[in-house]
Amino acid sequence: MGRRNRKRDGDEIDGFERDWLQQRQQKSKSQKIDETLSTSSQNQRQPSTSSGDSGGDVEGDGQKKDEPAGQKKNSSGKVESGSLRNESSASTAKVNGTSTSTDQEKIDKLKLKKQRQKERRREKKANASAANEAATQQRKDAEKAKQLQKQTEQEKKSREKQPKQGFVILQKGVKCLDLVVGKGQVVQHRKKVRVSYTLRAKSHTTGKIVDSSRNFPFRVGKGEVIKGWDIGLEGMRVGGTRRLIVPPSAGYGNKDIGAGRGADLYFEIELLHVAP
């Protein structure tokens, strides 16, 4: 009978040890608690007695007077470990819950940190891309402006090299162009005429006005005016308007009259009257 009781008690202790080992493998913190509880349970256990011993006073319900509340002994005198297992399980669950909460907080913090790092990298990448696009656009704008300026200069040079369309080249390089062909009397050599004229520098339309008159009389071919006028007004009729480009050789030579030394003179002349 005593051997059966000891075997049953041994089975109960073996089951408790298996539970304890499983809890120890789950968390390092629960291991310390299990060891403490195991030590406490070993201290509370009483030496086993045989079934024939009659040690200790027993109360009417079969429990000894000095047994702590909540603990029971079997027929071999060993303390049952059910309450200890409950306490161990509760402590382990509490520790596991605290550990799980702490681990979750750490995981959340790591996730938040990684998310912020990704956002900063994206923001930095976007800023770098915007800066590159701005720099590229500035280079393109500068190249376009440079090309436009170069094209404008080439067109200007090309216009300067091309001969004036419609102008007729006369003696001494004088050029003339009739804007309005008159219907009145024709200019004749040594005849007195009256004209209205404007002298400009570099251009008939946009050049600086050097000289002008609304009623200027002179005799053609008498040397009263520059040679370019005597040549350029020949064949003109009253009411007509003519433009002249007079080179220095048919004008004032190297003398500067306001258009610059040795410059071409741009006249626009309207014939008002020819004396009979």
C-alpha positions in Angstrom: 0.0 0.0 0.0 2.8 2.4 0.9 4.6 1.6 -2.5 1.4 2.5 -4.4 1.0 5.8 -2.7 4.7 6.7 -3.3 4.4 5.8 -6.9 1.3 8.0 -7.3 3.0 10.9 -5.5 6.0 10.4 -7.8 3.8 10.6 -10.9 2.3 13.9 -9.6 5.8 15.4 -9.0 7.0 14.2 -12.5 4.0 16.0 -14.1 4.7 19.2 -12.2 8.4 19.1 -13.3 7.4 18.7 -17.0 5.1 21.8 -16.7 7.9 23.7 -15.0 10.4 22.8 -17.7 8.1 23.9 -20.5 7.5 27.2 -18.8 11.2 27.7 -18.3 11.8 27.3 -22.1 9.3 30.0 -23.0 10.8 33.0 -21.2 14.0 33.6 -19.3 12.2 35.7 -16.7 9.7 33.0 -15.9 12.6 30.6 -15.2 13.6 32.7 -12.2 10.1 32.7 -10.8 9.7 28.9 -11.4 13.0 28.3 -9.6 11.9 30.4 -6.6 8.5 28.6 -6.5 10.2 25.2 -6.8 12.5 26.0 -3.9 9.6 27.2 -1.8 7.7 24.0 -2.5 10.6 21.9 -1.6 11.0 23.7 1.8 7.4 23.2 2.6 7.3 19.5 1.9 7.5 17.1 4.9 9.4 13.8 5.0 7.3 10.9 3.9 6.0 8.4 6.5 4.8 4.9 6.3 1.2 4.0 6.2 1.4 2.4 9.6 2.8 5.4 11.4 0.4 7.4 13.5 2.4 10.6 13.9 0.7 13.9 14.7 -2.8 14.7 16.0 -5.6 14.4 13.4 -8.8 16.4 13.5 -12.1 14.9 12.7 -11.9 15.7 8.9 -8.6 13.7 8.5 -6.3 16.9 8.3 -3.5 17.5 10.8 -3.7 20.5 13.0 -0.4 22.1 11.9 -1.0 21.9 8.2 -1.1 25.2 6.4 -4.4 26.3 4.9 -4.8 25.4 1.2 -2.4 22.4 1.4 -3.3 18.7 1.7 -1.2 15.6 2.3 -1.8 12.3 0.7 -1.5 9.0 2.4 2.3 9.0 2.1 2.4 12.4 3.9 3.6 14.4 0.8 2.1 17.8 0.0 0.0 18.0 -3.1 1.3 20.6 -5.6 -1.9 21.8 -7.3 -1.9 25.2 -5.6 1.8 25.7 -6.4 1.2 25.0 -10.0 -1.6 27.5 -10.1 0.5 30.1 -8.5 3.3 29.4 -10.9 1.0 29.6 -13.9 -0.5 32.9 -12.8 3.0 34.4 -12.2 4.2 33.1 -15.5 1.2 34.5 -17.3 1.7 37.9 -15.7 5.4 38.0 -16.6 4.6 36.8 -20.1 1.9 39.5 -20.5 4.3 42.2 -19.4 7.1 40.9 -21.6 4.7 40.7 -24.6 3.6 44.3 -24.0 7.2 45.5 -23.8 8.2 43.6 -27.0 5.2 45.0 -28.9 6.2 48.6 -27.8 9.7 48.0 -29.1 8.4 46.6 -32.4 6.1 49.6 -32.8 9.0 52.0 -32.1 11.2 50.2 -34.6 8.4 50.4 -37.2 7.9 54.1 -36.6 11.6 54.7 -36.8 11.9 52.9 -40.1 8.9 54.7 -41.5 10.4 58.1 -40.6 13.7 57.1 -42.1 11.9 56.1 -45.4 10.0 59.4 -45.4 13.2 61.4 -44.9 14.9 59.4 -47.7 11.9 60.1 -50.0 11.9 63.8 -49.1 15.7 64.0 -49.7 15.4 62.2 -53.0 12.5 64.5 -54.1 14.5 67.6 -53.1 17.5 66.4 -55.1 15.3 65.6 -58.1 13.7 69.1 -58.0 17.1 70.7 -57.7 18.4 68.7 -60.7 15.3 69.6 -62.7 15.7 73.3 -61.9 19.4 73.3 -62.8 18.6 71.4 -66.1 15.9 74.0 -66.9 18.2 76.9 -66.2 20.9 75.4 -68.5 18.3 74.9 -71.3 17.0 78.5 -70.9 20.6 79.8 -71.0 21.3 77.7 -74.1 18.1 79.0 -75.8 18.9 82.6 -75.0 22.4 82.1 -76.3 21.2 80.5 -79.5 18.6 83.3 -80.0 21.2 86.0 -79.5 23.5 84.3 -82.0 20.7 83.9 -84.5 19.8 87.5 -84.2 23.4 88.7 -84.7 23.7 86.4 -87.8 20.5 87.8 -89.2 21.7 91.3 -88.6 25.0 90.7 -90.3 23.2 89.0 -93.2 20.9 92.1 -93.7 23.9 94.4 -93.5 25.7 92.4 -96.2 22.7 92.2 -98.6 22.3 95.1 -101.0 19.4 97.4 -100.4 16.5 96.0 -102.5 15.0 98.4 -105.0 17.8 100.9 -104.8 19.4 101.9 -108.1 23.1 102.6 -108.1 24.1 105.8 -109.8 27.4 107.7 -110.4 30.0 107.8 -107.6 28.1 105.0 -105.7 25.0 107.1 -105.0 21.9 104.9 -104.5 18.4 106.1 -105.1 14.9 104.6 -104.5 11.6 106.3 -105.5 9.0 106.0 -102.7 6.5 108.1 -104.6 6.8 108.9 -108.3 5.7 112.5 -108.9 3.5 113.6 -111.8 4.7 117.2 -112.1 7.6 118.9 -113.9 10.9 117.1 -114.2 14.1 118.4 -112.6 16.4 119.9 -115.2 20.1 120.7 -115.1 20.8 124.2 -113.7 17.2 124.8 -112.8 16.2 126.1 -109.4 14.2 123.7 -107.2 12.7 123.6 -103.7 12.7 120.5 -101.6 11.8 119.2 -98.2 14.4 116.7 -96.8 15.5 114.8 -93.7 19.0 113.6 -93.2 19.6 110.6 -90.9 22.6 108.5 -89.7 22.8 104.8 -90.4 19.1 104.3 -91.5 16.3 106.1 -93.3 13.8 105.2 -90.6 15.4 104.6 -87.2 18.7 106.5 -87.5 19.4 109.7 -85.6 18.2 112.9 -87.4 21.2 114.9 -88.3 19.6 117.7 -90.4 16.2 118.6 -91.9 14.3 121.4 -93.8 10.8 121.9 -95.0 11.7 124.4 -97.7 15.2 124.3 -99.1 15.9 126.1 -102.5 19.0 125.5 -104.6 20.1 125.2 -108.3 20.8 121.7 -109.6 24.3 121.1 -111.0 25.7 124.5 -109.8 27.7 123.0 -106.9 25.4 124.7 -104.3 24.8 121.3 -102.7 26.8 118.1 -102.3 27.6 116.1 -105.4 25.3 113.3 -104.3 22.2 115.6 -104.5 23.1 116.7 -108.0 23.4 113.1 -109.1 20.5 111.7 -107.1 17.8 114.3 -108.0 18.2 113.9 -111.7 15.0 112.8 -113.4 12.8 113.4 -110.4 9.3 114.9 -110.8 7.4 117.4 -108.6 5.3 115.6 -106.0 7.7 112.7 -105.8 9.6 111.4 -102.8 13.0 109.8 -103.2 15.5 108.2 -100.8 19.2 108.7 -101.3 22.2 106.9 -99.8 25.2 109.1 -100.4 28.7 107.7 -99.7 31.5 109.9 -98.4 33.0 110.3 -101.9 29.8 112.0 -103.0 29.1 113.7 -99.7 31.3 115.4 -97.1 34.3 113.1 -97.3 35.8 112.4 -93.8 34.1 115.5 -92.3 31.8 114.7 -89.4 28.5 116.5 -89.7 26.8 114.5 -87.0 26.7 111.1 -88.6 30.3 110.2 -88.0 33.5 110.5 -90.0 33.3 108.9 -93.4 29.7 107.7 -92.8 27.1 107.1 -95.4 24.3 109.8 -95.4 20.7 108.7 -95.6 18.4 111.3 -97.2 14.7 111.3 -97.8 13.8 114.1 -100.2 10.4 115.4 -101.4 10.4 117.6 -104.6 8.1 120.6 -104.0 8.8 122.9 -107.0 10.8 123.3 -110.1 11.3 126.8 -111.6 10.2 127.2 -115.2 
